[in-house]
Amino acid sequence: MKMHGILVATDGSRVAQTAVRYASGLARKLGVSVTLLEVVDVPSLIAAGTSPPVMPGNILMETKDLLRRAASERLDLVMAEFKKRGLRVRKAVRVGSAAEEIVKEAKRIRADLIILGSHGRSALKAAVLGSVAYGVIHRSSTPVLIVQK
């Protein structure tokens, strides 16, 4: 059976970094490629208090662009580490609902497995299972591996 690879969703949080490290080791053992995905989810960021709650349209677009560039730069650093280990890796940055975009990307690349942290930088940090992880589990037909700290 030919494997297509692993999709790893990250937001730069500590638990997401643990998920990325786990994915790296698994990809090496299985000899598969990895797609690193970061989703810019502006409504969640606003709820978490990292953006002003009311923004004119042009400021909102500028904020999305800034966040998209920052996500891309974070993924570039992670990609460099994967490449040092001889792993095949690519990145994707999407804008939208994190759970929905993760599931869409997994389908698009025909991922064999989605790996993500149990919770990230969302407003619901204290939840036993973060809202994004919960959303992915319930929307995805691709197997999902949840990594804890």
N, C-alpha and C positions, 0 to 999 in steps of 0.2 A: 504494500500500500504506500503510495507516494504522499508524503506530507507536504502541505503548502507553507506551513510556518506558524509562528506564534505572534499574536497581537498583544502588546503590553501597553496598557493605558497608564499614564503617569501624570501627576500634577506637581511633581517636585517635592511633595511632602515626604516625611520620614518613612512612612509605611509604603508609599509608592516607590521610594528608592530601594526598599527591601524587596518589593515585587520585581523591580528591574534586575536586581542582583540574582534573584531566584530564576528569572527568565533567562538570564545570561548562561547560568550553569546548565539549565535544562536544554537550551538550544545547542549548547556545545555537545552534550551527551547524545542528543537526538540527531545532530547534524542538520538542523533546519535553520531557516532565516527568521529574523525577528523584525517586526514592524513596531516602532515606538510611536505612540499616539498621544498627543496632548490636545484636549478640547478646551477652547476658550468659551466658558459658559458665563456670560455677563450677568444674567439674572441671579445666578448663584453667588457670584462675587459681590453683587450689590447687597444681597441678603446677608452675606458674611461681613459686611461693613468695610470692604476694601475699595469701594467706589462710591461717589456721592449718589444718593438715591434718585435725584432728579437731574437729568442732563439733557441739554439741547441736542438735537440730532447730529450736528457736526462734531460735537465733543464726544458723543457716544461712538461715532465712527472712528475718530482719532484714538479713543480708548481701546476699541477692538483691534485696531491696527497695531498699537503699541503692545498690547497683550499678545497678539499673534506673533510679533517679532520676538518678544521675550521668550515665548514658548519655543519658538524655532531655535533660538540660541541655546536654551537649556538642552533641547534634544540634540543639538550638534555636539555638545560636551559629552553626553551619554553615548552617542554614536561613535565618537573617537575612542572611547574605552572599549566598546564592542569590537571595533575594527582592530585595536591593539591585540585582542584575544583571537583574532582571525575569524570572527563571526560575520556572517552576512547580515546587514542591517539597513533599514531605510526608516525614514521618519514621515509622519503626517501630522499636520496641525489643522484642526477643524474648528469652526465656530458654531455653537448651538447648544442644545441640551446634551450634557455629557453622556448620559446613559444611551440616548438615541444615537448619537454620533459614534459611540464605541460599537454598538451593535451593527450599524450601517457599514462601518469600516471593516469589521470582521467578515461580513458578507461579501463586501467588495473585493477583498484580497483572498477570500476563501480560506480564512484562518482555521486551523485545526483546534486551536485553543486560545482563549482570552485569559490573560493574567492581569489582575489588578489588586490594589491594596484594599483592605477591609473598610477603610475610611480615609478621606483625604482632607483637603482644605475647605470643605463645605461648612455651612453654618451648623450642620448637625454632627459636629465632631464627636460628641459624647454618645452618639447612637452606637449600639452594639454592632450593627452592620450599617455602614454609611448608605445614604440614599442613592448614590450612583451605583455602588455595588449591588444593592437590592434591585434597582431598575434594570441593570444589565442581566442579572440572573433571571429575572422574570420576562425579559423581552427576547433573549437570545436563544437560538437553536444551536449555537456553537457552545461546546463545553466551556465552563468558566472556573478558573482556579482563583480563589481568594486567598491572599497572603496577609497574615497579621504581622505586627511588629516583630 
